[in-house]
């Protein structure tokens, strides 16, 4: 199973989700873009809770990297308030949507198709802010991502991340029966791979809070804020079980 090119599997899977109307692949409307130009906007790192505006600060003139952040949802809003945006994603369809919104609204965006688990094609100290919604669940090892984020951020730059903390991978599809032990890794567990294939979920991996937040600290970041969030629907959500953490770190 180690010979599976899971990045390509995930790119094809997400492309198909976008075609089918995946909620995280639906671009913002023109009206939302216009409202954002007046400062009226929200962005999310996790399923339900908006990112506090204090986490973002004044974005006018800032250089922002949307990391695994295609889909025409966040980058258009940051562009509307005057930021200079770059988006890196491995899904062609997500990037097509970014391009479409930029052309529709008449702003420039640097679009990069790349695998975030590999070294990023950017110079040191390139960005003021990295916006990284929940997505590292599609990558087996997260530490290289945090190391690269630290490298490409300038001193004082912020890393805003949405983190799946692994709870979702414990349960069956109805979220009522404990089904798996952690870590969840389809490259090393045939049953995990079978579940991913049957549910058309690509290749996903569980990561612990220790692995992710301590990984940010080991990369050199200072953690300044965090909050948790639920799935937004389903049995775990109904029982107010937090499945995600959003973090704000500073270089």
C-alpha positions, 0 to 999 in steps of 0.5 A: 500500500505504500506505493499508492500515490495518495496525493494524486488520488486525493486530487482526483477525488476532490476534483470529483467532489467539486463537480458534484457541488462540494460545499468547500468548492463553491465560490463566493458570489459577486455580492459577497465580494462587493460586501467584503470590499467594505469590510463585511465578510467572514472566513472559516478555518473549520466547519462552523465558526468564523475566524475572529477578525482580531486574528486577521488584522488589517490585511490591506497590502499584505501578502497572503498564502492560501495553503490548500485553500482553493475553491474561490471562498477565502482568497477572493475575500482577502483580495477584496480588502486589498491583500496580495494573494497566492493560492496553493492547491493540488486540485485542478478544479479548486484552482479553476474556481479561483481563476474564475472568480479572479477573472469575474471580479478583476483582481490578480492572484498567483495560482500554484498547483503543488503538493503541500507535503513537499517543499513549497516553491516560494522564497524564504520570508515571502508572506505576511499571513498563511491561511490553512483551512482543514486539509492536512488530513490528506497528508501522512506527515504534517511536520514538513508542512509546519517547517515550510510554513515557518520558512516562507513566513516573514518574522512576525507573520501569522499562520492560521490553521484548521486542524482535524484532531482525529476523532472523526476517524474513530467512528462508523459513517453514522458516528454511533459505533466506535469502529477504528483505533488510531492512528488512521492510516490507509497506507498501513492498514488495509481496513482503513483503505477499504473504508476510504475506498467504499466511501469515496473519501480519497486517502485520509489520515488522522493526526493528534493535537500533539502532532499538530500543535506541538509540531507548530511549536517545534517548527519555531512558531509561538501559539497565540490563540486557539478555538475548537469546533464541531463537524456542523452536522451529524451525531458528534455535532449533536452531542457537541463533540469538538472534532477540530481545533483552529490555531493562530501562530506567529513567527 
